[in-house]
Amino acid sequence: MNGIAGQRPLLIWVVHLSVALLVLLWTIPTFGLLVSSFRDGDQLSVSGWWTALTATERNQVIRAPAADAQVQEGGKWVIKGNVFDGQSPGKVVAFGFSSKAPAEFSAGNTAQMQDGQSLVVAADGEFTIASDEEMKGKRGSRIFFTSIDPPRFTLENYRNVLFSEGIGRSFINTLTVTIPATIIPILIAAYAAYALAWMTFPGRSLLLAVVVGLLVVPLQMSLIPLLRLYTDIGIGKSYVGIWLAHTGFGLPLAIYLLRNYIRGLPREIIESAKVDGASDFEIFRKIILPLSFPALASFAIFQFLWVWNDLLVATVFLGNNEEQLVMTGRLRELLGSRGGNWEILTASAFVSIAVPLLVFFSLQRYLVRGLLAGSVK
């Protein structure tokens, strides 16, 4: 016994460390997504979020203005400009005029180019191309340079997402789908769970077995038949149709969770209420519902997260109509059309997970209580 008792603290430490590791593995990507959503797009494309507070080295190339931009100064023909034109300024550390040696010269040095031209790029990005003879050509010379950029953070990513990319409209559409699709199955399942737990009627056990069996039925099997049925009765491609679809898909789990919880409530409370003359509806409304809040909250978390993150059901029952496109559909379009704009994608993704995170952390204390309800007498 001493050996077993001596192992218990070690086992507890292993469990605690395992939980801490799982939390860390879940938190780090989310934190990285948050940091990336505030970073400058140019820096985000060349470095990871863990380098957000350090300077970033970038290799770039621009094309100088053509010969028609030259002016004569001190007996030389000169073309001037700045390699950071239209970009956030950094510090140039090296430059070159050939792709074979893009960082051959240090900032401030003079590079001898072809046709007797010379190139100087200063640390602040100002460059000068000089020639003793008038320069010709319709295309300017390429300038390769390496810059060190300080950390840059911006709110422009979120402004683009919320006001320019249509995410705001998709955010409202997703709320329109998710809130009713969470509330409706809870209301229906609560009545069904009370009946299966405390009311006696023929076929109750068979009905409960059917509910448990429906938990393992793939919803993909019913998508097309349901859509054809909804189209025939006039609710296809509408919010009513997707509300009913999510209600049907969520009811088996809701009934199962709530029935286990309600069944575990003290029988004496219900019997005392019946002795006092309370009807089943009064018992359900005044006693069962207040006591079942942990189970209701645990299912609400599951259903809300499922519907909010859903793409398949929304695509089938709402389609890709711009006025009804949900968040997941909008992010899919952004990924297809803006695959290189990581700052847009990270900001969009964090906007989409912000509400589920808020719901989860608001109700998570009820989650375990609701899931374990009825498992221990």
Secondary structure as a PSIPRED ss2 file (coil, helix, strand):
# PSIPRED VFORMAT (PSIPRED V4.0)

   1 M C   1.000  0.000  0.000
   2 N H   0.000  1.000  0.000
   3 G H   0.000  1.000  0.000
   4 I H   0.000  1.000  0.000
   5 A H   0.000  1.000  0.000
   6 G H   0.000  1.000  0.000
   7 Q H   0.000  1.000  0.000
   8 R H   0.000  1.000  0.000
   9 P H   0.000  1.000  0.000
  10 L H   0.000  1.000  0.000
  11 L H   0.000  1.000  0.000
  12 I H   0.000  1.000  0.000
  13 W H   0.000  1.000  0.000
  14 V H   0.000  1.000  0.000
  15 V H   0.000  1.000  0.000
  16 H H   0.000  1.000  0.000
  17 L H   0.000  1.000  0.000
  18 S H   0.000  1.000  0.000
  19 V H   0.000  1.000  0.000
  20 A H   0.000  1.000  0.000
  21 L H   0.000  1.000  0.000
  22 L H   0.000  1.000  0.000
  23 V H   0.000  1.000  0.000
  24 L H   0.000  1.000  0.000
  25 L H   0.000  1.000  0.000
  26 W H   0.000  1.000  0.000
  27 T H   0.000  1.000  0.000
  28 I H   0.000  1.000  0.000
  29 P H   0.000  1.000  0.000
  30 T H   0.000  1.000  0.000
  31 F H   0.000  1.000  0.000
  32 G H   0.000  1.000  0.000
  33 L H   0.000  1.000  0.000
  34 L H   0.000  1.000  0.000
  35 V H   0.000  1.000  0.000
  36 S H   0.000  1.000  0.000
  37 S H   0.000  1.000  0.000
  38 F C   1.000  0.000  0.000
  39 R E   0.000  0.000  1.000
  40 D C   1.000  0.000  0.000
  41 G H   0.000  1.000  0.000
  42 D H   0.000  1.000  0.000
  43 Q H   0.000  1.000  0.000
  44 L H   0.000  1.000  0.000
  45 S C   1.000  0.000  0.000
  46 V C   1.000  0.000  0.000
  47 S C   1.000  0.000  0.000
  48 G C   1.000  0.000  0.000
  49 W H   0.000  1.000  0.000
  50 W H   0.000  1.000  0.000
  51 T H   0.000  1.000  0.000
  52 A C   1.000  0.000  0.000
  53 L C   1.000  0.000  0.000
  54 T C   1.000  0.000  0.000
  55 A C   1.000  0.000  0.000
  56 T E   0.000  0.000  1.000
  57 E E   0.000  0.000  1.000
  58 R E   0.000  0.000  1.000
  59 N E   0.000  0.000  1.000
  60 Q E   0.000  0.000  1.000
  61 V E   0.000  0.000  1.000
  62 I E   0.000  0.000  1.000
  63 R E   0.000  0.000  1.000
  64 A C   1.000  0.000  0.000
  65 P C   1.000  0.000  0.000
  66 A C   1.000  0.000  0.000
  67 A H   0.000  1.000  0.000
  68 D H   0.000  1.000  0.000
  69 A H   0.000  1.000  0.000
  70 Q C   1.000  0.000  0.000
  71 V E   0.000  0.000  1.000
  72 Q E   0.000  0.000  1.000
  73 E E   0.000  0.000  1.000
  74 G C   1.000  0.000  0.000
  75 G C   1.000  0.000  0.000
  76 K E   0.000  0.000  1.000
  77 W E   0.000  0.000  1.000
  78 V E   0.000  0.000  1.000
  79 I E   0.000  0.000  1.000
  80 K E   0.000  0.000  1.000
  81 G E   0.000  0.000  1.000
  82 N E   0.000  0.000  1.000
  83 V C   1.000  0.000  0.000
  84 F C   1.000  0.000  0.000
  85 D C   1.000  0.000  0.000
  86 G C   1.000  0.000  0.000
  87 Q C   1.000  0.000  0.000
  88 S C   1.000  0.000  0.000
  89 P C   1.000  0.000  0.000
  90 G C   1.000  0.000  0.000
  91 K E   0.000  0.000  1.000
  92 V E   0.000  0.000  1.000
  93 V E   0.000  0.000  1.000
  94 A E   0.000  0.000  1.000
  95 F E   0.000  0.000  1.000
  96 G E   0.000  0.000  1.000
  97 F C   1.000  0.000  0.000
  98 S E   0.000  0.000  1.000
  99 S C   1.000  0.000  0.000
 100 K C   1.000  0.000  0.000
 101 A E   0.000  0.000  1.000
 102 P C   1.000  0.000  0.000
 103 A C   1.000  0.000  0.000
 104 E C   1.000  0.000  0.000
 105 F E   0.000  0.000  1.000
 106 S E   0.000  0.000  1.000
 107 A C   1.000  0.000  0.000
 108 G C   1.000  0.000  0.000
 109 N C   1.000  0.000  0.000
 110 T E   0.000  0.000  1.000
 111 A E   0.000  0.000  1.000
 112 Q E   0.000  0.000  1.000
 113 M C   1.000  0.000  0.000
 114 Q H   0.000  1.000  0.000
 115 D H   0.000  1.000  0.000
 116 G H   0.000  1.000  0.000
 117 Q C   1.000  0.000  0.000
 118 S E   0.000  0.000  1.000
 119 L E   0.000  0.000  1.000
 120 V E   0.000  0.000  1.000
 121 V E   0.000  0.000  1.000
 122 A C   1.000  0.000  0.000
 123 A C   1.000  0.000  0.000
 124 D C   1.000  0.000  0.000
 125 G C   1.000  0.000  0.000
 126 E E   0.000  0.000  1.000
 127 F E   0.000  0.000  1.000
 128 T E   0.000  0.000  1.000
 129 I E   0.000  0.000  1.000
 130 A E   0.000  0.000  1.000
 131 S E   0.000  0.000  1.000
 132 D C   1.000  0.000  0.000
 133 E C   1.000  0.000  0.000
 134 E C   1.000  0.000  0.000
 135 M C   1.000  0.000  0.000
 136 K C   1.000  0.000  0.000
 137 G C   1.000  0.000  0.000
 138 K C   1.000  0.000  0.000
 139 R C   1.000  0.000  0.000
 140 G C   1.000  0.000  0.000
 141 S C   1.000  0.000  0.000
 142 R E   0.000  0.000  1.000
 143 I E   0.000  0.000  1.000
 144 F E   0.000  0.000  1.000
 145 F E   0.000  0.000  1.000
 146 T E   0.000  0.000  1.000
 147 S E   0.000  0.000  1.000
 148 I E   0.000  0.000  1.000
 149 D E   0.000  0.000  1.000
 150 P C   1.000  0.000  0.000
 151 P C   1.000  0.000  0.000
 152 R C   1.000  0.000  0.000
 153 F E   0.000  0.000  1.000
 154 T C   1.000  0.000  0.000
 155 L C   1.000  0.000  0.000
 156 E H   0.000  1.000  0.000
 157 N H   0.000  1.000  0.000
 158 Y H   0.000  1.000  0.000
 159 R H   0.000  1.000  0.000
 160 N H   0.000  1.000  0.000
 161 V H   0.000  1.000  0.000
 162 L H   0.000  1.000  0.000
 163 F H   0.000  1.000  0.000
 164 S C   1.000  0.000  0.000
 165 E C   1.000  0.000  0.000
 166 G C   1.000  0.000  0.000
 167 I H   0.000  1.000  0.000
 168 G H   0.000  1.000  0.000
 169 R H   0.000  1.000  0.000
 170 S H   0.000  1.000  0.000
 171 F H   0.000  1.000  0.000
 172 I H   0.000  1.000  0.000
 173 N H   0.000  1.000  0.000
 174 T H   0.000  1.000  0.000
 175 L H   0.000  1.000  0.000
 176 T H   0.000  1.000  0.000
 177 V H   0.000  1.000  0.000
 178 T H   0.000  1.000  0.000
 179 I H   0.000  1.000  0.000
 180 P H   0.000  1.000  0.000
 181 A H   0.000  1.000  0.000
 182 T H   0.000  1.000  0.000
 183 I H   0.000  1.000  0.000
 184 I H   0.000  1.000  0.000
 185 P H   0.000  1.000  0.000
 186 I H   0.000  1.000  0.000
 187 L H   0.000  1.000  0.000
 188 I H   0.000  1.000  0.000
 189 A H   0.000  1.000  0.000
 190 A H   0.000  1.000  0.000
 191 Y H   0.000  1.000  0.000
 192 A H   0.000  1.000  0.000
 193 A H   0.000  1.000  0.000
 194 Y H   0.000  1.000  0.000
 195 A H   0.000  1.000  0.000
 196 L H   0.000  1.000  0.000
 197 A H   0.000  1.000  0.000
 198 W H   0.000  1.000  0.000
 199 M C   1.000  0.000  0.000
 200 T C   1.000  0.000  0.000
 201 F C   1.000  0.000  0.000
 202 P C   1.000  0.000  0.000
 203 G C   1.000  0.000  0.000
 204 R H   0.000  1.000  0.000
 205 S H   0.000  1.000  0.000
 206 L H   0.000  1.000  0.000
 207 L H   0.000  1.000  0.000
 208 L H   0.000  1.000  0.000
 209 A H   0.000  1.000  0.000
 210 V H   0.000  1.000  0.000
 211 V H   0.000  1.000  0.000
 212 V H   0.000  1.000  0.000
 213 G H   0.000  1.000  0.000
 214 L H   0.000  1.000  0.000
 215 L C   1.000  0.000  0.000
 216 V C   1.000  0.000  0.000
 217 V C   1.000  0.000  0.000
 218 P C   1.000  0.000  0.000
 219 L H   0.000  1.000  0.000
 220 Q H   0.000  1.000  0.000
 221 M H   0.000  1.000  0.000
 222 S H   0.000  1.000  0.000
 223 L H   0.000  1.000  0.000
 224 I H   0.000  1.000  0.000
 225 P H   0.000  1.000  0.000
 226 L H   0.000  1.000  0.000
 227 L H   0.000  1.000  0.000
 228 R H   0.000  1.000  0.000
 229 L H   0.000  1.000  0.000
 230 Y H   0.000  1.000  0.000
 231 T H   0.000  1.000  0.000
 232 D H   0.000  1.000  0.000
 233 I H   0.000  1.000  0.000
 234 G C   1.000  0.000  0.000
 235 I C   1.000  0.000  0.000
 236 G C   1.000  0.000  0.000
 237 K C   1.000  0.000  0.000
 238 S C   1.000  0.000  0.000
 239 Y H   0.000  1.000  0.000
 240 V H   0.000  1.000  0.000
 241 G H   0.000  1.000  0.000
 242 I H   0.000  1.000  0.000
 243 W H   0.000  1.000  0.000
 244 L H   0.000  1.000  0.000
 245 A H   0.000  1.000  0.000
 246 H H   0.000  1.000  0.000
 247 T H   0.000  1.000  0.000
 248 G H   0.000  1.000  0.000
 249 F H   0.000  1.000  0.000
 250 G H   0.000  1.000  0.000
 251 L H   0.000  1.000  0.000
 252 P H   0.000  1.000  0.000
 253 L H   0.000  1.000  0.000
 254 A H   0.000  1.000  0.000
 255 I H   0.000  1.000  0.000
 256 Y H   0.000  1.000  0.000
 257 L H   0.000  1.000  0.000
 258 L H   0.000  1.000  0.000
 259 R H   0.000  1.000  0.000
 260 N H   0.000  1.000  0.000
 261 Y H   0.000  1.000  0.000
 262 I H   0.000  1.000  0.000
 263 R H   0.000  1.000  0.000
 264 G C   1.000  0.000  0.000
 265 L C   1.000  0.000  0.000
 266 P C   1.000  0.000  0.000
 267 R H   0.000  1.000  0.000
 268 E H   0.000  1.000  0.000
 269 I H   0.000  1.000  0.000
 270 I H   0.000  1.000  0.000
 271 E H   0.000  1.000  0.000
 272 S H   0.000  1.000  0.000
 273 A H   0.000  1.000  0.000
 274 K H   0.000  1.000  0.000
 275 V H   0.000  1.000  0.000
 276 D C   1.000  0.000  0.000
 277 G C   1.000  0.000  0.000
 278 A C   1.000  0.000  0.000
 279 S C   1.000  0.000  0.000
 280 D H   0.000  1.000  0.000
 281 F H   0.000  1.000  0.000
 282 E H   0.000  1.000  0.000
 283 I H   0.000  1.000  0.000
 284 F H   0.000  1.000  0.000
 285 R H   0.000  1.000  0.000
 286 K H   0.000  1.000  0.000
 287 I H   0.000  1.000  0.000
 288 I H   0.000  1.000  0.000
 289 L H   0.000  1.000  0.000
 290 P H   0.000  1.000  0.000
 291 L H   0.000  1.000  0.000
 292 S C   1.000  0.000  0.000
 293 F H   0.000  1.000  0.000
 294 P H   0.000  1.000  0.000
 295 A H   0.000  1.000  0.000
 296 L H   0.000  1.000  0.000
 297 A H   0.000  1.000  0.000
 298 S H   0.000  1.000  0.000
 299 F H   0.000  1.000  0.000
 300 A H   0.000  1.000  0.000
 301 I H   0.000  1.000  0.000
 302 F H   0.000  1.000  0.000
 303 Q H   0.000  1.000  0.000
 304 F H   0.000  1.000  0.000
 305 L H   0.000  1.000  0.000
 306 W H   0.000  1.000  0.000
 307 V H   0.000  1.000  0.000
 308 W H   0.000  1.000  0.000
 309 N C   1.000  0.000  0.000
 310 D C   1.000  0.000  0.000
 311 L C   1.000  0.000  0.000
 312 L H   0.000  1.000  0.000
 313 V H   0.000  1.000  0.000
 314 A H   0.000  1.000  0.000
 315 T H   0.000  1.000  0.000
 316 V H   0.000  1.000  0.000
 317 F H   0.000  1.000  0.000
 318 L H   0.000  1.000  0.000
 319 G C   1.000  0.000  0.000
 320 N C   1.000  0.000  0.000
 321 N C   1.000  0.000  0.000
 322 E C   1.000  0.000  0.000
 323 E C   1.000  0.000  0.000
 324 Q C   1.000  0.000  0.000
 325 L C   1.000  0.000  0.000
 326 V C   1.000  0.000  0.000
 327 M H   0.000  1.000  0.000
 328 T H   0.000  1.000  0.000
 329 G H   0.000  1.000  0.000
 330 R H   0.000  1.000  0.000
 331 L H   0.000  1.000  0.000
 332 R H   0.000  1.000  0.000
 333 E H   0.000  1.000  0.000
 334 L H   0.000  1.000  0.000
 335 L H   0.000  1.000  0.000
 336 G H   0.000  1.000  0.000
 337 S H   0.000  1.000  0.000
 338 R C   1.000  0.000  0.000
 339 G C   1.000  0.000  0.000
 340 G C   1.000  0.000  0.000
 341 N C   1.000  0.000  0.000
 342 W H   0.000  1.000  0.000
 343 E H   0.000  1.000  0.000
 344 I H   0.000  1.000  0.000
 345 L H   0.000  1.000  0.000
 346 T H   0.000  1.000  0.000
 347 A H   0.000  1.000  0.000
 348 S H   0.000  1.000  0.000
 349 A H   0.000  1.000  0.000
 350 F H   0.000  1.000  0.000
 351 V H   0.000  1.000  0.000
 352 S H   0.000  1.000  0.000
 353 I H   0.000  1.000  0.000
 354 A H   0.000  1.000  0.000
 355 V H   0.000  1.000  0.000
 356 P H   0.000  1.000  0.000
 357 L H   0.000  1.000  0.000
 358 L H   0.000  1.000  0.000
 359 V H   0.000  1.000  0.000
 360 F H   0.000  1.000  0.000
 361 F H   0.000  1.000  0.000
 362 S H   0.000  1.000  0.000
 363 L H   0.000  1.000  0.000
 364 Q H   0.000  1.000  0.000
 365 R H   0.000  1.000  0.000
 366 Y H   0.000  1.000  0.000
 367 L H   0.000  1.000  0.000
 368 V H   0.000  1.000  0.000
 369 R H   0.000  1.000  0.000
 370 G H   0.000  1.000  0.000
 371 L H   0.000  1.000  0.000
 372 L H   0.000  1.000  0.000
 373 A C   1.000  0.000  0.000
 374 G C   1.000  0.000  0.000
 375 S C   1.000  0.000  0.000
 376 V C   1.000  0.000  0.000
 377 K C   1.000  0.000  0.000
